[in-house]
């Protein structure tokens, strides 16, 4: 990845070398066999407008020092909001004390998978315009102009606009000799139009499909997304949706757009292939996984055309990094190949339990005051490598079905197996052509039945990187940003529900 920006000078000016020396020396003297130090700074800006007027505008910044140690095979952790060598040394001693206090409760010795040393390494994500270098007024004006386009359209009664921007900077060093400095920026702009039936009070809404991305403010102004075309079409789509007939429930062929399919990938594959979840570590909070390690290499996840990769390197991915929070370099690897489960997401702690000699770089903490845990990389369904099908060609393969666009609500059970997803827009397919929208649609299946019904995927031209800022996990809860790439895909005879009828039942 080419570096289009450099790490901010004020972050580089922080006393990271002095902190490292103080922490590692104190940890070693106190008896730690491993120690790492993380200086973590997060800045976020959240803007929200309603009908062109500012509803909220918030800037926040967090910085802190985190120290992690291993003593007698047990983790210890301590953190502080202030950055000084004296505090760093104190944190190291406190972390060692925590590890010793927890030793009697530890049932398994911590063993870290080996990783090369990266001395004085640095990495910056691929973006052009730092959103925090722009005046808030300029950003508000841009969002207000987009809102005005929607509000001027016939049938649009209200419009909301928002943008969340985050800059994350991390310095990491450990007792093995690695020292790494990183900076990444991500943004999520979104607009939504609302139409209201004055007689009944009923309303319908439709929002933009632009996904959150690892870019800068240039994304909001048109690099990487065609805002002009989408904003021009939303009013007509919304008007059509408001009077669309209700769907007929039953088994239905589906062509699913990447703007919807990414979320199904996230819930049914991304979370299911987290190794810590698969062996029970998330059972108390967000469930386990049906894809347990005894099925590795044998579980038929889907049809043979199903190829799913995990990736920490794809450009503009929300989970793309140079190195994770354990100093492991970003990588790409297979999770599902030829429809069979072949891999998991692991960090340096879990890698030795699974068997690989090396972590695949899945450690992340969302705050200097949280312990790094195993978190999801960018998990993506790959396009057809041989046939460059378009979405229109996939639709042409369906005589009677639905084309699903955009994500909305969803639910999935605690084993990542039984699920239900809705969407933004559902178009009827008749004789291989789109034939207007329907509404009140959800599709329901089990993970293996759903992916086992996938008959065809689109080519590289249909592949799109989508994702979310707010993937939740762990206790205390942490959030992480993650992307999922996928092409359009054709699924045969998936159970479709009429959500209105289900609600009245």
LOTOR-523732 format. One record per residue (C-alpha): residue in three letters; y, x, z. Coordinates in steps of 0.001 Angstrom, whole numbers, plus 500000, padded with zeros to 6 digits. Layout:
alaYXZ;...
***
This chain:
unk500000500000500000;unk503362501396499037;unk505929501596501802;unk508960499594500769;unk510619499977504163;unk510588502492507017;unk510083502035510745;unk513306501120512540;unk515128504091514000;unk515705502394517353;unk511961501952517805;unk511304505563516843;unk513898506584519442;unk511875505073522283;unk510355507774524592;unk506823507280523265;unk505781510959523538;unk506923511217527145;unk505175507950527954;unk501967509134526310;unk501891512403528234;unk502608510674531541;unk499988507960531036;unk497181510149529728;unk497705512900532307;unk497742510413535192;unk494708508531533867;unk492733511732533454;unk493617512921536943;unk492617509543538389;unk489149509744536816;unk489369507791533551;unk486972508819530781;unk489151507075528188;unk492773505961528219;unk495106504433525659;unk498757503509525761;unk500556500892523683;unk504297500362523337;unk504610496915521814;unk507837495253520648;unk508051491748519173;unk511119490062517767;unk511091486488516500;unk513672484169514963;unk513065480435514713;unk515379478165512712;unk514991474406512331;unk517210471931510481;unk517023468140510304;unk518806466435507418;unk520724469641506768;unk522053470039510318;unk520888472765512679;unk518506471369515283;unk517614474713516866;unk518194478435516286;unk516455480854518606;unk516086484630518713;unk513736486297521178;unk512608489851521849;unk509820491271523990;unk509029494923524658;unk506602496465527082;unk504174499217527955;unk500419498575528166;unk497822500969529593;unk494064500586529246;unk491400502834530753;unk487652503139531100;unk486270504258534459;unk482502504333535073;unk481942502147532018;unk484448499485533120;unk487781498458531652;unk491016498545533623;unk494406497338532412;unk498028497302533587;unk501398496631531922;unk505121496649532601;unk508301495523530858;unk510118498813531483;unk509494502037529600;unk509631505249531639;unk507238508141532304;unk507149507336536033;unk506183503747535347;unk503612504909532788;unk501940507201535327;unk501934504403537886;unk500372501999535383;unk497619504511534628;unk496735504753538311;unk496859500961538661;unk494586500509535646;unk492077502966537126;unk492190501049540416;unk491549497777538561;unk488552499300536784;unk487058500527540049;unk487611497134541674;unk485880495402538757;unk482976497841538549;unk480667495778540763;unk481146492734538517;unk480515494586535264;unk477051493849533903;unk477354496033530794;unk478697499554530461;unk481587499833528022;unk480704502067525098;unk483318502647522406;unk482246503139518825;unk483512506508517541;unk486588506650515341;unk488353509588513664;unk491549510864515244;unk494799509894513490;unk497588512136514682;unk501206511174513955;unk500118508399511594;unk502483505629510539;unk502263502403508534;unk504744499744507400;unk503862496394505846;unk504999495522502329;unk508306493673502469;unk511765494073500941;unk514395492269503038;unk514242492476506814;unk515102488948508036;unk516605490405511219;unk519174492365509238;unk520678489149507836;unk523206486890509577;unk521745483688510975;unk524464481748509115;unk523221483053505766;unk519666481987506576;unk520757478552507783;unk522772478050504604;unk519717478863502464;unk517562476332504326;unk520338473734504221;unk520615474127500442;unk516882473470500081;unk517167470434502380;unk520031469080500303;unk517879469144497170;unk515354466894498867;unk517931464583500434;unk519638463997497075;unk516376462796495522;unk515783459001495300;unk513402457738497978;unk513798460661500389;unk515279459369503653;unk514975462474505808;unk514268466162505340;unk513415468946507754;unk513566472671507078;unk512342475517509227;unk511614479202509123;unk509875481422511637;unk510246485181511178;unk508516487864513244;unk508874491629513349;unk506120493443515247;unk506236497133516145;unk503470499016517935;unk503060502595519039;unk499491503507520031;unk498069506716521471;unk494797507568523177;unk493065510343525044;unk491095511328521929;unk494332512488520271;unk495394509595518019;unk499083508676517856;unk500093505842515506;unk503342503958514858;unk503395500714512884;unk505805497965511834;unk505137494675510098;unk507179491613509179;unk506023488075508499;unk507798484818507651;unk506908481130507408;unk509461478878505696;unk508650475174505395;unk510371471999504175;unk509257468405504575;unk510480465170502986;unk510089461750504623;unk510315458285503081;unk510681455178505241;unk509890451563504337;unk512902449715505741;unk511025446435505976;unk507897447548507819;unk509115450764509404;unk506130452572507892;unk506780456122506735;unk505107458822504716;unk505797462547504543;unk505064465514502329;unk505795469162502970;unk505923472315500921;unk502694474247500474;unk504225477719500650;unk501972479591503082;unk503147481958505787;unk503058485495504464;unk503481489152505281;unk506743489426503363;unk510413489515504279;unk513328487167503590;unk512873487732499845;unk510027485188500097;unk512479482472501173;unk514702483190498189;unk511924483068495609;unk509841486247495558;unk506209485163495779;unk506841481394495657;unk508460479007493163;unk510608476908495485;unk512625475344492664;unk509613473753490979;unk507986472571494188;unk511130471025495673;unk511805469254492386;unk508340467646492353;unk507917466681496018;unk510006463450495815;unk507860462062492983;unk504621463073494706;unk505864461470497915;unk506840458227496189;unk503431458037494531;unk501638458736497813;unk503553456000499653;unk502122453282497371;unk498761454889496593;unk495595452832497143;unk493249453608499985;unk490240455771499151;unk486736454374498780;unk484502456149501293;unk481195457767500380;unk479668460909498848;unk482232462351496451;unk482637465377494212;unk485621467441495375;unk487752470067493682;unk489570471728496579;unk492764473659496033;unk493331476978497894;unk496185475285499795;unk493545473181501559;unk490391475279501396;unk491885478189503375;unk491784476150506591;unk488143475184506095;unk487374478875505627;unk489299479729508796;unk487443477246510978;unk483930477292509531;unk483639480969508523;unk486436482952510152;unk485822481800513712;unk482060481481513215;unk481697485168512302;unk483607486560515291;unk480887488578516982;unk482161488026520519;unk482117484264519897;unk478651484429518340;unk477220485994521524;unk478963483518523827;unk482240485128524916;unk484406482141523926;unk482124479410525292;unk484479478346528097;unk487560477946525906;unk486993477438522197;unk483227477383521835;unk480524479603520450;unk479048479827516944;unk475988478536515162;unk475926481848513227;unk474189483863515953;unk473165487525515501;unk469459486670515177;unk470371485001511856;unk472143488063510434;unk470711488798507002;unk468784485526506812;unk471130482578507401;unk471764480680504170;unk475480479993504643;unk476055478550501174;unk475143478759497518;unk474533482147495855;unk478058482153494355;unk479535482354497870;unk481044485776498573;unk483296486047501632;unk485017489245502689;unk486902490316505801;unk489906492451505017;unk492636494267506972;unk494170495842503862;unk495175493082501381;unk498882493232500543;unk501027490608502306;unk498140489440504492;unk499159488208507928;unk496335490170509575;unk496886493233507397;unk497501496427509371;unk497194500147508964;unk495366500529512290;unk494237498036514919;unk495100498119518624;unk492260500566519294;unk493398503070516667;unk490838502008514039;unk491932502223510394;unk492090499006508350;unk489032498236506237;unk487382495608504029;unk483756494451504338;unk481420491558503518;unk480726488643505855;unk478776486451503408;unk477226487871500260;unk475240485827497716;unk475479482940500166;unk473808484834503052;unk475397485913506356;unk475579489721506247;unk478380490756508603;unk480587490090511614;unk484028490979512894;unk483820493603515662;unk486037495944517656;unk485120499298519206;unk483526497641522225;unk481291495221520332;unk480359497457517389;unk477678499410519332;unk476019496142520415;unk475704494975516835;unk474500498319515548;unk477111499716513132;unk478354503166513996;unk481983502177513535;unk484297499308514431;unk485704497403511474;unk489136497325513104;unk489396493859514671;unk491221494611517936;unk494607493010518611;unk496817491970521522;unk499669489541520938;unk501797490983523741;unk502215494210525692;unk501064492208528711;unk497750491106527187;unk494543493094526773;unk493473493731523164;unk490568491499522159;unk488492491027519035;unk490659489057516557;unk490141487740513072;unk491028489843510007;unk492008488206506721;unk488829486287505780;unk488644485315502106;unk486385483572499611;unk486210485649496450;unk486803484227492947;unk484206484177490208;unk483909487800488984;unk482568486818485574;unk484072483463484531;unk487852483105484825;unk487850479336485324;unk491125477536485871;unk491588474692488334;unk491897472356485340;unk488494473497484090;unk486946472764487481;unk488524469305487423;unk487097468870483926;unk483586469346485370;unk483980466175487498;unk483449462672486163;unk484354460790489354;unk485833462595492331;unk488922463890494133;unk491266466873493848;unk492395467959497339;unk495749469714497815;unk497409471013500989;unk496233471094504596;unk496954468583507334;unk494794467643510339;unk491303468872511127;unk488582468943513771;unk485446471023514283;unk482830471148516999;unk482343473918519548;unk479698475673517429;unk481856475744514270;unk479356473500512525;unk480316469794512292;unk483806469314510890;unk486362466988509331;unk489473467896507304;unk492304465912505765;unk494991467070503328;unk498507466597501922;unk497630465016498575;unk494439463569497129;unk494258462868493394;unk491534460768491843;unk489525462466489096;unk488241460178486333;unk486441461611483334;unk487615465133484100;unk491305464156484351;unk493668463458487242;unk494301459726487624;unk496870459227490370;unk496832459654494133;unk494814457917496816;unk495403458032500555;unk493638457781503939;unk491215460562502966;unk489163462988505053;unk486115464981504064;unk483314465527506589;unk480266467778506605;unk478414470534508396;unk479256474134507593;unk476012474965505792;unk475806471626503935;unk479405471986502768;unk479144475556501510;unk475688474717500183;unk477299472105497925;unk479683474582496272;unk478775474591492585;unk481596476659491089;unk484651478676492058;unk487759479409490069;unk488716482740488622;unk491220485300489821;unk494078483246488420;unk493393480440490945;unk493098482777493958;unk495828482370496560;unk496488483875500006;unk497323481232502636;unk497011481240506424;unk498567480506509805;unk500790482130512422;unk499107480543515413;unk495357481167515577;unk494451480750519251;unk491773482485521287;unk490873483873524717;unk491792483255528336;unk494681483831529007;unk495424482414525585;unk496592484666522786;unk497771483808519281;unk497421485838516112;unk498589485496512518;unk495858485536509881;unk495575484945506141;unk492742483530504064;unk492506483983500331;unk490455481714498115;unk490215480285494607;unk489942476615493756;unk486345475470494184;unk484075472588493179;unk481842470880495757;unk479309468193494911;unk478741464975496885;unk480653465725500065;unk480987462821502481;unk484475461300502217;unk485818459068505001;unk488521456392504837;unk490619457343507855;unk492302453926508066;unk488947452164508234;unk487661454747510712;unk490689454142512951;unk490185450392512880;unk486465450567513549;
***
